[in-house]
């Protein structure tokens, strides 16, 4: 378990968690992150640093974006990292991070934008922060009250949930 002074790096990449509804366009677009606000509302006292990597829907992320995410994680001085990410390709990015050793990396997102009153964003962010503090080095996905090893989970679009990968 981490000492209370050990900081967590929060990398934001976009995804539903940071989407905003643009009424004039009748469309949702990824906006400025609200993660600092969620952590403030949650009264988080652990030191953390937030860094934006991209501001994209995960379906728009490409190999160059994943390489940038990898580079930011690898170069970070922090050993405990949470990454906000769209749920559709979260497992693809997690697979790209598999070569990074000695760090606890937790990917999380939301099925409804954080700006919505009934979003899962705050809960998932809390789960990710907790997982980053207690899990062994490796890559994890935290969604819907569960923690998964990233290489052992898939998104079931019909259920709208992450489920263990069939063996």
Residue pairs with C-beta under 8 A, 6 or more apart in sequence:
1 133
1 134
2 80
2 133
2 134
4 45
4 46
5 47
6 46
6 47
6 79
6 80
7 46
7 47
7 48
7 49
7 78
7 80
8 46
8 47
8 48
8 49
8 78
8 80
8 81
8 82
8 129
8 132
8 133
9 48
9 49
9 51
9 76
9 78
9 80
9 81
9 82
10 35
10 39
10 48
10 49
10 50
10 51
10 81
10 82
10 83
10 84
11 50
11 51
11 52
11 53
11 69
11 72
11 73
11 81
11 82
11 83
11 84
12 18
12 33
12 35
12 50
12 51
12 52
12 53
12 55
12 83
12 84
13 53
13 54
13 55
13 56
13 58
13 61
13 65
13 69
13 83
13 84
13 85
13 86
13 93
14 30
14 54
14 55
14 56
14 57
14 58
14 84
14 85
14 86
15 30
15 56
15 57
15 58
15 84
15 85
15 86
15 87
15 109
15 110
16 28
16 57
16 86
16 87
16 109
16 110
16 111
16 112
16 113
17 84
17 86
17 108
17 109
17 110
17 113
17 114
17 119
17 121
17 124
18 30
18 31
18 32
18 33
18 34
18 35
18 55
18 84
18 113
18 114
19 28
19 29
19 30
19 31
19 57
19 113
19 115
20 28
20 29
20 30
20 31
20 113
20 115
21 27
21 28
21 113
22 28
22 29
28 113
30 55
30 56
30 57
31 55
32 55
33 50
33 52
33 55
33 84
34 114
34 115
35 50
35 84
35 114
35 125
36 50
38 114
38 121
38 122
38 125
39 48
39 125
41 122
42 122
42 125
42 126
44 129
46 129
46 133
48 129
49 78
51 72
53 65
53 68
53 69
53 72
54 61
54 65
54 68
54 69
56 65
56 86
57 86
57 88
58 85
58 86
58 87
58 88
58 89
58 90
58 93
58 109
59 86
59 88
59 89
61 86
61 89
61 92
61 93
66 92
66 93
66 96
67 96
69 83
69 93
69 96
69 97
70 96
70 97
70 99
70 100
73 81
73 83
73 97
73 100
73 103
73 105
74 100
76 103
78 103
79 102
79 103
79 104
79 137
80 103
80 104
80 132
80 133
81 103
81 104
81 105
81 106
81 132
82 106
82 107
82 108
82 125
82 128
82 129
82 132
83 93
83 105
83 106
83 107
83 108
84 108
84 109
84 125
85 93
85 107
85 108
85 109
86 109
87 109
87 110
87 111
87 143
87 155
87 162
88 155
90 107
90 109
90 141
90 155
91 141
91 150
91 153
91 154
91 155
93 107
94 105
94 107
94 139
94 141
94 150
94 151
95 150
95 151
97 105
97 139
97 150
98 139
98 150
98 151
100 139
101 137
102 137
103 137
104 131
104 132
104 135
104 136
104 137
104 138
104 140
105 138
105 139
105 140
106 128
106 131
106 132
106 135
106 139
106 140
106 141
106 142
107 128
107 139
107 140
107 141
107 142
107 150
108 124
108 125
108 127
108 128
108 141
108 142
108 143
109 124
109 143
110 119
110 120
110 121
110 124
111 120
111 144
111 160
112 118
112 119
112 120
112 121
113 119
113 121
114 121
114 122
120 143
120 144
123 145
124 142
124 143
124 144
127 142
127 143
127 145
127 147
128 142
131 140
131 142
131 147
135 147
138 149
138 150
139 149
139 150
139 151
140 147
140 148
140 149
140 150
141 147
141 148
141 150
141 153
141 162
142 148
143 161
143 162
144 161
144 162
146 162
148 162
148 164
151 165
152 164
152 165
153 162
153 163
153 164
153 165
154 162
154 163
154 165
155 161
155 162
155 163
156 162
156 163
